[in-house]
């Protein structure tokens, strides 16, 4: 088993609601880390593995709007189990910087808080099975829920094969935002707030500044 203290790599996660721009910024974050000497790998949840891609198609399809919250939770956990075993841990053990678009914080917020399954229950589930895998740093892309949702809806035209969450009511997305803010307040040492309401280049500069500050304060062996 690889622990956070023994692994050579760096694990950075990006979190935020719909339309926050984190998926675009994941590539910029990886490029910056590579400029600092790391070999970087960009991945995502769900969908970072071949099995994960199949799970992603199920949980994000608007055709599955009837999906039970508990079933949704365990589909995400199945994706994460495969992702950790087949991609994240091997990459960290090789000394890579893994940049992941969503990780377990998303499950705590979306299923635990917004779906009402219970944040502590979801946290404990992760701790029991995957507690040895924790992000070194989490960038939280924050903006008003209505702004992010409008961006997300404008990004796609017509039927979006991954648009199930965009169909949720605004109150759901407001719960997601508040959930993330609560997590960040509880772990200020891991979370770094990014103002996602700014334009893409301004957000990129914030991301690079945050990563530079983190690396300066916590130097790691390069892969």
VOPAGU-2260 file (C-alpha; in pm, 1 decimal, decimal comma):
REM VOPAGU-2260
SITE   aa  ch    i         X         Y         Z
SITE  UNK   A    0       0,0       0,0       0,0
SITE  UNK   A    1     130,6     345,1     -93,6
SITE  UNK   A    2      72,6     623,9     156,4
SITE  UNK   A    3      80,2     998,2     100,8
SITE  UNK   A    4     407,1    1018,0     296,1
SITE  UNK   A    5     587,3     743,5     103,9
SITE  UNK   A    6     487,8     810,8    -256,3
SITE  UNK   A    7     710,0    1014,8    -483,7
SITE  UNK   A    8     448,7    1188,0    -694,7
SITE  UNK   A    9     215,3    1481,7    -651,6
SITE  UNK   A   10    -163,6    1454,8    -648,4
SITE  UNK   A   11    -359,6    1767,9    -740,0
SITE  UNK   A   12    -737,4    1764,8    -775,3
SITE  UNK   A   13    -967,2    2022,8    -933,4
SITE  UNK   A   14   -1318,0    2066,9    -797,3
SITE  UNK   A   15   -1615,3    2288,4    -870,4
SITE  UNK   A   16   -1967,6    2292,9   -1000,3
SITE  UNK   A   17   -2093,4    2283,8   -1356,9
SITE  UNK   A   18   -1949,8    2556,5   -1580,3
SITE  UNK   A   19   -1663,2    2642,4   -1346,5
SITE  UNK   A   20   -1399,7    2580,7   -1614,1
SITE  UNK   A   21   -1195,2    2330,5   -1416,5
SITE  UNK   A   22   -1174,1    2083,0   -1705,7
SITE  UNK   A   23   -1003,8    2342,8   -1924,1
SITE  UNK   A   24    -777,0    2450,9   -1640,7
SITE  UNK   A   25    -665,8    2092,6   -1572,1
SITE  UNK   A   26    -458,2    2099,6   -1888,7
SITE  UNK   A   27    -308,2    2437,2   -1797,4
SITE  UNK   A   28    -223,8    2310,6   -1447,7
SITE  UNK   A   29     -47,7    2007,5   -1592,4
SITE  UNK   A   30     150,0    2225,4   -1833,8
SITE  UNK   A   31     263,3    2447,6   -1547,5
SITE  UNK   A   32     372,4    2149,4   -1337,2
SITE  UNK   A   33     570,4    2016,3   -1631,6
SITE  UNK   A   34     742,7    2354,3   -1661,5
SITE  UNK   A   35     843,7    2305,4   -1298,3
SITE  UNK   A   36    1006,7    1970,6   -1375,6
SITE  UNK   A   37     729,0    1721,9   -1315,0
SITE  UNK   A   38     597,2    1466,7   -1559,2
SITE  UNK   A   39     224,0    1532,7   -1545,9
SITE  UNK   A   40     -77,6    1313,6   -1611,7
SITE  UNK   A   41    -426,7    1458,9   -1657,3
SITE  UNK   A   42    -720,2    1236,1   -1567,9
SITE  UNK   A   43   -1079,1    1269,1   -1453,2
SITE  UNK   A   44   -1359,6    1116,9   -1251,0
SITE  UNK   A   45   -1562,4     951,6   -1366,8
SITE  UNK   A   46   -1395,3     818,6   -1678,8
SITE  UNK   A   47   -1022,7     798,4   -1615,1
SITE  UNK   A   48   -1003,9     432,9   -1714,0
SITE  UNK   A   49   -1167,1     218,1   -1980,5
SITE  UNK   A   50   -1417,0      85,8   -1726,4
SITE  UNK   A   51   -1461,6     437,4   -1592,0
SITE  UNK   A   52   -1556,7     565,0   -1936,7
SITE  UNK   A   53   -1843,0     315,3   -1944,6
SITE  UNK   A   54   -1955,3     419,5   -1597,0
SITE  UNK   A   55   -1931,1     785,6   -1697,2
SITE  UNK   A   56   -2165,4     726,3   -1988,4
SITE  UNK   A   57   -2421,8     579,3   -1748,2
SITE  UNK   A   58   -2409,8     832,8   -1465,5
SITE  UNK   A   59   -2399,6    1142,9   -1686,9
SITE  UNK   A   60   -2655,1    1042,2   -1949,2
SITE  UNK   A   61   -2978,9    1245,3   -1932,9
SITE  UNK   A   62   -3156,5     921,6   -2022,5
SITE  UNK   A   63   -3078,7     797,2   -1671,0
SITE  UNK   A   64   -3256,6    1072,1   -1483,7
SITE  UNK   A   65   -3434,6     802,6   -1283,1
SITE  UNK   A   66   -3106,0     678,9   -1132,2
SITE  UNK   A   67   -3139,1     619,5    -757,9
SITE  UNK   A   68   -2906,7     831,9    -543,2
SITE  UNK   A   69   -2754,7     526,3    -374,2
SITE  UNK   A   70   -2697,3     353,7    -706,7
SITE  UNK   A   71   -2535,8     674,0    -833,6
SITE  UNK   A   72   -2305,2     682,4    -531,3
SITE  UNK   A   73   -2179,0     328,9    -577,3
SITE  UNK   A   74   -2127,5     374,2    -949,7
SITE  UNK   A   75   -1895,2     662,5    -868,1
SITE  UNK   A   76   -1718,2     453,7    -604,4
SITE  UNK   A   77   -1672,2     167,7    -852,3
SITE  UNK   A   78   -1518,4     412,6   -1097,6
SITE  UNK   A   79   -1287,2     541,5    -822,8
SITE  UNK   A   80   -1173,9     195,4    -715,6
SITE  UNK   A   81   -1064,8     113,6   -1069,8
SITE  UNK   A   82    -915,0     457,9   -1120,1
SITE  UNK   A   83    -702,4     442,3    -805,0
SITE  UNK   A   84    -580,5      88,7    -864,8
SITE  UNK   A   85    -509,3     110,0   -1236,7
SITE  UNK   A   86    -401,5     469,9   -1290,0
SITE  UNK   A   87    -361,1     703,8    -992,6
SITE  UNK   A   88    -145,0     492,4    -761,4
SITE  UNK   A   89      84,2     355,8   -1035,4
SITE  UNK   A   90     141,7     710,8   -1161,2
SITE  UNK   A   91     216,3     847,2    -813,7
SITE  UNK   A   92     453,7     560,3    -742,1
SITE  UNK   A   93     645,6     654,8   -1058,6
SITE  UNK   A   94     679,3    1011,0    -932,2
SITE  UNK   A   95     430,6    1172,3   -1171,2
SITE  UNK   A   96     216,9    1472,7   -1094,1
SITE  UNK   A   97    -142,6    1352,0   -1128,6
SITE  UNK   A   98    -393,2    1627,0   -1209,9
SITE  UNK   A   99    -744,1    1493,1   -1159,3
SITE  UNK   A  100   -1064,1    1666,0   -1269,2
SITE  UNK   A  101   -1281,6    1575,2    -966,5
SITE  UNK   A  102   -1210,8    1319,0    -695,8
SITE  UNK   A  103   -1384,5    1215,5    -374,5
SITE  UNK   A  104   -1476,3    1570,4    -268,7
SITE  UNK   A  105   -1719,3    1573,0    -560,8
SITE  UNK   A  106   -1888,3    1260,4    -428,3
SITE  UNK   A  107   -1913,6    1407,7     -77,6
SITE  UNK   A  108   -2071,9    1722,3    -219,8
SITE  UNK   A  109   -2294,1    1587,3    -497,7
SITE  UNK   A  110   -2416,6    1262,8    -345,4
SITE  UNK   A  111   -2357,8    1329,8      24,5
SITE  UNK   A  112   -2481,9    1687,6      46,2
SITE  UNK   A  113   -2685,6    1779,1    -262,7
SITE  UNK   A  114   -2850,5    1434,8    -293,4
SITE  UNK   A  115   -2893,6    1414,1      83,9
SITE  UNK   A  116   -2721,9    1080,7     147,2
SITE  UNK   A  117   -2509,6    1235,4     421,2
SITE  UNK   A  118   -2166,0    1392,5     387,4
SITE  UNK   A  119   -2015,5    1202,0     679,8
SITE  UNK   A  120   -2143,1     870,0     547,1
SITE  UNK   A  121   -1978,0     933,8     211,9
SITE  UNK   A  122   -1656,4    1055,0     378,3
SITE  UNK   A  123   -1643,2     743,3     594,1
SITE  UNK   A  124   -1701,4     521,8     292,7
SITE  UNK   A  125   -1400,4     673,9     121,9
SITE  UNK   A  126   -1190,8     663,1     437,3
SITE  UNK   A  127   -1264,8     294,6     490,7
SITE  UNK   A  128   -1159,9     183,6     142,5
SITE  UNK   A  129    -946,4     458,7      -8,8
SITE  UNK   A  130    -831,0     667,7     286,4
SITE  UNK   A  131    -467,1     611,5     193,9
SITE  UNK   A  132    -519,4     819,3    -123,2
SITE  UNK   A  133    -564,3    1188,2     -51,3
SITE  UNK   A  134    -493,8    1489,4    -269,6
SITE  UNK   A  135    -188,6    1693,0    -176,9
SITE  UNK   A  136    -369,4    2002,9    -301,0
SITE  UNK   A  137    -720,7    2079,8    -420,2
SITE  UNK   A  138    -804,6    2376,1    -640,8
SITE  UNK   A  139   -1167,4    2480,1    -589,0
SITE  UNK   A  140   -1313,1    2673,0    -881,4
SITE  UNK   A  141   -1587,1    2882,9    -726,2
SITE  UNK   A  142   -1851,9    3099,5    -889,6
SITE  UNK   A  143   -2225,6    3166,7    -837,7
SITE  UNK   A  144   -2430,0    2858,7    -921,9
SITE  UNK   A  145   -2652,2    3042,8   -1168,8
SITE  UNK   A  146   -2349,3    3173,2   -1360,8
SITE  UNK   A  147   -2188,8    2831,8   -1382,3
SITE  UNK   A  148   -2511,2    2664,5   -1489,6
SITE  UNK   A  149   -2569,2    2924,2   -1761,4
SITE  UNK   A  150   -2216,5    2869,1   -1889,6
SITE  UNK   A  151   -2265,5    2493,1   -1892,9
SITE  UNK   A  152   -2594,6    2516,0   -2080,2
SITE  UNK   A  153   -2449,8    2759,2   -2333,3
SITE  UNK   A  154   -2156,0    2527,9   -2393,0
SITE  UNK   A  155   -2378,0    2260,3   -2542,0
SITE  UNK   A  156   -2648,5    2291,6   -2800,4
SITE  UNK   A  157   -2941,5    2051,1   -2809,2
SITE  UNK   A  158   -2902,0    1708,4   -2653,6
SITE  UNK   A  159   -2590,5    1670,2   -2440,2
SITE  UNK   A  160   -2494,4    1303,1   -2385,5
SITE  UNK   A  161   -2336,5    1406,8   -2053,5
SITE  UNK   A  162   -2591,2    1665,2   -1946,3
SITE  UNK   A  163   -2781,0    1488,6   -1667,4
SITE  UNK   A  164   -2660,6    1722,0   -1391,8
SITE  UNK   A  165   -2722,0    2034,1   -1599,5
SITE  UNK   A  166   -3089,4    1935,2   -1595,2
SITE  UNK   A  167   -3102,4    1961,9   -1215,7
SITE  UNK   A  168   -3283,7    2260,6   -1063,7
SITE  UNK   A  169   -3082,0    2567,1    -961,2
SITE  UNK   A  170   -3130,8    2483,2    -592,7
SITE  UNK   A  171   -2937,5    2158,8    -646,8
SITE  UNK   A  172   -2642,2    2351,1    -790,7
SITE  UNK   A  173   -2658,7    2601,7    -505,8
SITE  UNK   A  174   -2630,3    2310,5    -261,7
SITE  UNK   A  175   -2329,1    2187,0    -456,7
SITE  UNK   A  176   -2158,6    2524,6    -431,5
SITE  UNK   A  177   -2229,5    2559,2     -60,5
SITE  UNK   A  178   -2109,6    2204,9      -3,0
SITE  UNK   A  179   -1776,2    2280,9    -164,0
SITE  UNK   A  180   -1740,0    2601,4      37,0
SITE  UNK   A  181   -1804,2    2407,0     356,0
SITE  UNK   A  182   -1538,3    2150,1     267,9
SITE  UNK   A  183   -1286,1    2423,1     187,7
SITE  UNK   A  184   -1358,1    2596,0     517,3
SITE  UNK   A  185   -1295,6    2268,8     700,9
SITE  UNK   A  186    -962,9    2196,7     526,4
SITE  UNK   A  187    -797,2    2531,4     449,7
SITE  UNK   A  188    -455,0    2368,1     430,1
SITE  UNK   A  189    -554,2    2152,9     131,9
SITE  UNK   A  190    -803,9    2369,8     -54,1
SITE  UNK   A  191    -708,5    2674,1    -257,7
SITE  UNK   A  192    -993,1    2894,7    -376,7
SITE  UNK   A  193    -992,5    3005,5    -740,3
SITE  UNK   A  194   -1227,5    3281,1    -861,4
SITE  UNK   A  195   -1383,7    3098,4   -1156,2
SITE  UNK   A  196   -1603,1    3397,4   -1247,3
SITE  UNK   A  197   -1299,4    3560,8   -1412,1
SITE  UNK   A  198   -1202,7    3506,3   -1774,8
SITE  UNK   A  199   -1002,3    3199,0   -1876,0
SITE  UNK   A  200    -661,3    3365,7   -1881,9
SITE  UNK   A  201    -710,7    3534,5   -1544,5
SITE  UNK   A  202    -815,7    3202,4   -1393,3
SITE  UNK   A  203    -511,0    3034,6   -1546,4
SITE  UNK   A  204    -284,4    3289,3   -1380,6
SITE  UNK   A  205    -454,4    3226,5   -1045,8
SITE  UNK   A  206    -402,6    2852,6   -1089,1
SITE  UNK   A  207     -35,0    2893,4   -1172,0
SITE  UNK   A  208      16,4    3127,8    -877,3
SITE  UNK   A  209    -151,5    2881,6    -642,5
SITE  UNK   A  210      56,6    2589,9    -770,6
SITE  UNK   A  211     379,0    2789,6    -749,8
SITE  UNK   A  212     304,3    2883,1    -390,8
SITE  UNK   A  213     226,0    2524,9    -301,7
SITE  UNK   A  214     544,4    2388,9    -460,0
SITE  UNK   A  215     756,1    2652,0    -289,4
SITE  UNK   A  216     609,7    2567,7      50,4
SITE  UNK   A  217     618,6    2193,8      -1,4
SITE  UNK   A  218     899,0    2084,1    -234,3
SITE  UNK   A  219     871,1    1727,7    -362,2
SITE  UNK   A  220    1109,9    1490,8    -533,2
SITE  UNK   A  221    1064,0    1527,2    -906,9
SITE  UNK   A  222     972,4    1234,4   -1127,9
